[in-house]
Amino acid sequence: MIKIVMTLVFSVVMLLFMAFPAMKIVEFIKTKKELSKKTENVILIVLTILLSLMIGIFLQFY
C-alpha cells in the first residue's frame, strides 16, 4: 500500500512539469489530424496524467 501512495505522491509533483510535453504531443497530433477543442483538451489532460504516472512509477522503482 505504501508503494502506491509514494507513486501517487511522486506523480502529483510531476503534474505541473508534464503539462509542457503533453502540450507538444497534442500539437503534433493536431498537425496530423484535425481535432476539436474539446477533444484537444481531453487528450491534453489524459496525456498529462499518464506522463506523470509514468514518471512517478519510474521514480518509485529506480
N, C-alpha and C positions, 0 to 999 in steps of 0.2 A: 504494500500500500504506500509506503514512504517513497518508493521509486516513482510511482505515478504522480504523487504530489510534487516531488522535486522536478520531474519532467515538465509538469504544468507551470511551475514557478519559472523555470528557465524559458519556457515558451512565452509566457506573458511579458517577460522582459524584452524578448526579441520581437514582439509585435510591431513596435514602432520602427525598428530597423529593417524589417522585412517589407514595409509598405513600398519603399522605392523600387526594389527588384520586382515586386508584383506589378507595379505601375508600368515598368518597362516591358514585362512579359505581356501585359494586356495591350500595350501599344503595338507590340509586334503582331499579336493575334489580330488586332484591328486592321493592320495593313494587309493581312492575308484574307480576311473575311469581314464583311460588314456586320457590325454589332449595334444593337440598340443601346441607349444609355442605361436602361435598367439591366440588361444582360452584362454590359461592361462593368457596372457597379457590383453585381453579384459575383462575377469572375474575380474581380479585384479583391473582394472580401474573402472569398474562399481560398484564393492563392496566398493571401497574406497569412491566413490561419494555418494553411498547410505548410508553408515555408517555415513559419515559427515553430510548429510542432516538429518538423524535421530537424531544425537546429537544436531544439530542446532535447530531442532523443539523442542526437549526436553528442551534446554536452553531457548528458547523463551517463552514457556508456563509454565515453572517451577516457 
